[in-house]
Amino acid sequence: MNNIDNIREQYAIDKVKIKKNNDVIYICEECDRFWINKDDMYDFNKAEVFEEYMIERGLSPYWDELEIIEEYI
């Protein structure tokens, strides 16, 4: 079993929108890794680190910057 299978089985992944730029991402509640494309969730190597992504864009790296679109996808 690969890393993403472990994540998808053990933790919730939510579809969310970043409030300041309206980007939609798929984020793991436990590890704070995310994917831009839903189809990429099967490839852990395509996961990005939420905090790094937000800071690189001059945004606050906290979950209150997110709006949940769909929980537990």
C-alpha positions as CSV (number, residue, x, y, z in Angstrom):
1,M,0.0,0.0,0.0
2,N,1.4,3.4,-0.9
3,N,1.4,6.6,1.1
4,I,-1.7,8.1,-0.5
5,D,-3.7,4.9,0.1
6,N,-2.8,5.3,3.7
7,I,-3.9,8.9,3.8
8,R,-7.2,8.3,2.0
9,E,-8.1,5.4,4.3
10,Q,-7.1,7.0,7.6
11,Y,-7.8,10.7,7.1
12,A,-10.3,12.9,5.6
13,I,-9.6,14.8,2.5
14,D,-11.7,17.9,1.9
15,K,-12.4,20.0,-1.2
16,V,-11.8,23.6,-0.1
17,K,-11.5,27.0,-1.6
18,I,-8.8,29.5,-0.6
19,K,-10.8,32.6,0.3
20,K,-8.3,35.2,-0.9
21,N,-7.7,33.8,-4.4
22,N,-10.6,31.4,-5.0
23,D,-8.2,28.5,-5.8
24,V,-9.9,25.1,-5.2
25,I,-7.7,22.4,-3.6
26,Y,-8.1,19.0,-2.1
27,I,-6.4,18.9,1.4
28,C,-5.7,16.2,3.9
29,E,-7.0,17.2,7.3
30,E,-4.2,15.3,9.1
31,C,-1.0,15.9,7.1
32,D,-1.8,19.3,5.5
33,R,-0.7,18.1,2.1
34,F,-2.9,19.0,-0.8
35,W,-3.5,18.5,-4.4
36,I,-4.7,21.0,-7.0
37,N,-6.3,18.3,-9.2
38,K,-8.6,15.7,-7.7
39,D,-7.2,13.0,-10.1
40,D,-3.7,13.6,-8.6
41,M,-4.8,12.4,-5.1
42,Y,-3.7,8.9,-6.1
43,D,-0.1,10.2,-6.5
44,F,1.5,11.3,-3.2
45,N,4.4,12.7,-5.2
46,K,2.1,15.4,-6.6
47,A,1.0,16.5,-3.1
48,E,2.1,19.9,-2.0
49,V,2.6,21.3,1.5
50,F,-0.2,23.7,2.4
51,E,1.9,26.0,4.6
52,E,4.6,26.4,2.0
53,Y,2.1,27.0,-0.8
54,M,0.3,29.7,1.2
55,I,3.4,31.5,2.3
56,E,4.9,31.5,-1.2
57,R,1.7,33.4,-2.3
58,G,1.8,35.9,0.5
59,L,-1.2,34.3,2.2
60,S,-1.7,33.2,5.8
61,P,-1.0,29.5,6.2
62,Y,-4.0,28.8,8.4
63,W,-7.1,26.8,7.9
64,D,-9.3,29.8,8.6
65,E,-8.2,31.0,5.2
66,L,-10.2,28.1,3.7
67,E,-13.8,27.6,2.9
68,I,-15.0,24.0,2.9
69,I,-16.8,23.1,-0.3
70,E,-17.1,19.4,0.4
71,E,-15.9,17.3,3.4
72,Y,-14.6,13.8,3.4
73,I,-14.4,13.2,-0.4
